[in-house]
């Protein structure tokens, strides 16, 4: 392990896929201590400074249990004592506790963009402290892996506190062990990225799908509810699903891989996968951006926005067609769009919601919201940090 770095969980433990992100009730005896640790940490993470008595009241744990867990977490430097509560009643004032927000940092990497790998050093609240970028320049396979490691090295060198962990949001299908089973745009097949980074840095590493990382970011830092779907538009098209507060992964870890669903029956452009009319051919940022640019160049009599509108509405309609069965089956409350705002915000989003309303019952879509993420281009980086927070501390 590198000097000054911390590993909170034991060797071999990985991000707990499918676990409810914000625990609030007691569980089976064999899991109770780890669960109660998460309860204490989650309470402080969301509620802020609290006394031991406050934590006992909010979690419904006994004061003895809370006192024992707090002592353990203080010894691990995960919780700190802030000072005495001001303005308290006569008698011994309560000592306030908080997560050690400034004592640990997280390294987050976003590998989802088609021209650049991006990364940042973040604090425990998801605020970005340092940024580093590495041009992709068409790199694939081992060359792309080398660029990921070099980017992580540059970020680790910029940290100023012990590192809680490294989180990576990767395109493609990623299994629970952090193996990228398939990422065609990066030329990866069975790429053991998590193992490679762990071996290099000796600290906890979590590699997950970029769209699922983005869902975690929206849930942890963007105010999203417990039932939502996030559509990530970049080099390709993917999605992440949050159902009843839990991430959906699927039997082969490919839940949300909607980019290669064929939309409509009238053909369409050829996709990199060999099929025609995949959702990715309509939505992927390079393809959609090129069609918009061509429309604007061919019509000098209209404003750029007007010239682009038919192209954007057509793409949004195809997304609505693809999502309608999902929205109806899962009764989702919210669809969040993440990608280039100049393409997705406006006519594209309007056409998506109109199509969803046309193709589902009013009881299904009545309260459905389609909106852009509030986290901008940092959503995957902050989602990578959220994976580390959930995996290492059990908080979100």
Buried (B, 14 or more C-beta within 10 A) or exposed (E): EEEEBBBBBEEEEBBBBEBBBBBEEBBEEEEBEBBBBBBBBBBBBEEEBBBBEBBBBBBEBEEEBBBBBBEBBBEEEBBBEBEEBEEEEEEEBBBBBBBBBEBBBBBBBBBBBBEBBBBBBBBBEBEBBBEBBBEBEEBBEEEBBEBBBEBBBBBBEBBEBBBBBBBBBBBBBBBBEBBBBBBBBBBBBEBBBBBBBBEBBEBBBBBBBBBBBBBBBBBBBBEBEBBBBBBBBBBBBBBBBBBEBBBBBEEEBBBBBBBBBBBEEEEBEEBBEEBEBBBBBBBBBEBBBEBBBEBBEEEEEEEBEEBBBBBBBBBBBBBBBBBBEBBBEBBBBBBBBBBBBBBBBBBBBBBBBBBBBEBBEEEBBEEBEBBBBEBEBBBBBBBBBBBBBBBBBBBB
